[in-house]
């Protein structure tokens, strides 16, 4: 048996016990995929990250990201949180303003904001731009969410979009409808399980570029996620196509996790030409929660 150190963080928050929890093994060389999956299942957080030497010349570290059930090609809060941790423990030096992380989707640059020698926030740049799925998002969204038809947005329609991990985006009338939503598990299994629309992101637009959101991903072993950076990246494609297709740079604030008593704040910034989104960044603060050591048997 070997011992591996790990840390836990809360991501997309400035307060401990808020945001989205994350476990990171910063020196995971020697672990195989079966061990990584067993560790992620044992910790039972939405994601656990294993940091390895990069296999790409233009990347500083390689990340493997696991939910309790499966490995992901890309995920937002693990990327942002891992970059924060690597800087916090000194594996990324204060003179660096960007670290390049190798993930399944390719190189993911993450910018770092420092205050003296302390990292205060991190922001990923999406490795892939939004792709709208050919999968038809037409479904009984009210039944899926146990809502009335009047609680759905009356003009905006659902869409399936991916920047490496697909989500079904369902716009609702207001934050009260978002809070009152409850995923109909039976209907989800019958209609969405195993499809590109299996991860359900519901949201309401509030005020000036403010989003209030929740996300359900039972197929990944995540009943509800407090903060979903990967969903925030492809949300840029939705906002650009359906709300504001003007060229230039936009910044949106996303509030998530409130219903779970884990309030999270994500900042989404994207640039666009007259025809498409050209660059996406999602960032926020992180807080170190704990440090430990795990005894890992051979598997």
Secondary structure, DSSP 8 states (H G I E B T S, - for coil): -EEEEEEEEEES-SSTT-SEEEEEES--TT--HHHHHHHHHHH--S-EEEEE--SSTT-SEEEEEE-SS-EES--HHHHHHHHHHHHHTTSS-TT-SEEEEEETTEEEEEEEEEETTEEEEEEEE-SS--EE-SS---S-HHHHHT--GGGB-SS---EEEESSSEEEEEEBSSHHHHHH----HHHHHHHTTTSTT-SEEEEEEETTTEEEEEEEEGGGTEEEES--HHHHHHHHHHHHHHT---SEEEEEEEEE-GGGT--EEEEEEEEE-SSSEEEEEEEE-EEEEEEEEEEE---
